[in-house]
Amino acid sequence: MNPVDRPGAERRAALFAFLAFLLLMAGYFVLRPLREEAGIAGGVRNIKWLYAGTFLGMLLAVPLHGRLVARWPRPQILALAFRFFIANILVFALVRLDDDLWVWGSRIFYCWLSVFSLFVVSLFWSFLVDLFRPEQCRRLFGPVATGGSLGAILGSLIVDRGLEDLGAAPLFLIPALFLELALRALRRSEMTLGRSGPATTTSPPDAEDAIIGGRLLDGLRALGRSRYLQWIALFLLCMTAASTFAYFEQANLVKRAWPDDPDARTRYFSRLNLAAQSLTLLFQALVTTALVRRIGLARTLLVLPGICLLGFLALGLAAADTATAARGAGVAIWVLAAFQVLQQATSRGLASPTRQMLFAPLTRTEKYKAKGFIDTVVYRGGDLVSGFAFDGLIALGLGLAGVAFVTMPLCLAWVLIAGMIGRRQPIEATTEVEATGTAG
């Protein structure tokens, strides 16, 4: 009997994947409020330059990632990447102990965490879409994603409860431990299924340990050849622009609300994360899988842009009140908080696992290289452009309300792009799999 078909093997493998994602996201959400505070402390107007630094770091990291994928089998890629990031976290823990070093260290940390989060999450999902068959991905990705939500809640609680007692520097040690445990859980997931090949019946034996090979820029070439991947990249660009504009609006309003209290800002971010992830967990447990089965992947992708369209309308009205009433700042920040909670919950609980499913039928090169390029360079490139665009709109005198209203047509374009993915996905994904003879 094929190991992947043994009774209970799929369930145990999914459980280890669930645990790995829980640990991975718990570690990230311990670090995330520290990053947000570092960004505001350095000046809201300077955040766009931190985005530029992040994009530069991504440009340096992506070729290295491509070289690893081309030359090393999957287990070694995971171990190298995860343990490299663990070493980085331990260095930041030491730097955080010295306030003078942290002035510049915090800026490097801000850029580093943005690179780290995209790479490890992209690598995690690439691992899973390679490990499980497409039909298993559709059934399992919703439940596995709930592990990330539980981890995000755990990480947010650790910061909220541990910041005052432990201080910031010791908090860095927790993500380092969680990342090592996540790596071990992923290896157990792979071992549970056995060395039976990756996610489709067309893959050769032991293919999960085979070196993918190819050239450094194969991910970019695959993106250039595939209209399907191009629509996914455009979808991600719209999502990035909308989330970046909301992020900059949030940074400005939080700075106004607590101008001289960094701990209050850190707690605000951790509690916002806690609320968002609690709602995300509810979505994943009760909504994601059922909705995808009922209305399909393509229609599910329409939900997030629709919510952002309404959210920016509400934020624009509230921010307009900010300029005319003393109570407006308080109203706007809580409208934004509600919008951010709903937007983040929908993004992580619904759109993210749905978007990951779109890659399931594709080739290994597309899963690891094209997907990695989209999830990193395209994502952070969108961040960079959107950050400078936001600053430009503010410089033109639009204000926070004007920026919110300007973002609404972008959300409408986003809806149309989601519809185009729906038209191409069932046809082109199947054609590409049949043409290459493998989907794993």
Secondary structure, 3 states (H helix, E strand, C coil): CCHHHCCCHHHHHHHHHHHHHHHHHHHHHHHHHHHHHHHHHCCHHHHHHHHHHHHHHHHHHHHHHHHHHHHCCHHHHHHHHHHHHHHHHHHHHHHHCCHHHHHHHHHHHHHHHHHHHHHHHHHHHHHHHHHCCHHHHHHHHHHHHHHHHHHHHHHHHHHHHHHHHHCHHHHCHHHHHHHHHHHHHHHHHHHHHCCCCCCCCCCCCCHHHCCCCCCCCHHHHHHHHCHHHHHHHHHHHHHHHHHHHHHHHHHHHHHHHCCCCHHHHHHHHHHHHHHHHHHHHHHHHHHHHHHHHHHHHHHHHCHHHHHHHHHHHHHHHHHHHHCCCCCHHHHHHHHHHHHHHHHHHHHHHHHHHHHHHCCCCCCHHHHHHHHHHHHHHHHHHHHHHHHHHHHHHHHCCCHHHHHHHHHHHHHHHHHHHHHHHHHHHHHHHHHHHHHHCCCC
